[in-house]
Amino acid sequence: MAHSLLARDGFASHGELRMDGAEIGGSIRLTGAVLDNPGKWAVYAPGLRVGAVLDLSGGVLAAG
């Protein structure tokens, strides 16, 4: 992906957020996101490449 991934305030993932091997040319901003996958990975991203900023600030809630 040449651009950014914006999944901010109000974004919720119920289940695994998979980004394994992804190439994001810009930023990933998960500011204030809810990532919920109890008992498993909330985010699975081996090999993830981000060209700019990976922002997990602003009260990200990850359960997994």
Buried (B, 14 or more C-beta within 10 A) or exposed (E): EEEBBEBEEEBEBEEBBBBEEBEBEBBBBBBBBBBBBEEEBBBBBEEBEBBEEEBBEEEBEBEB
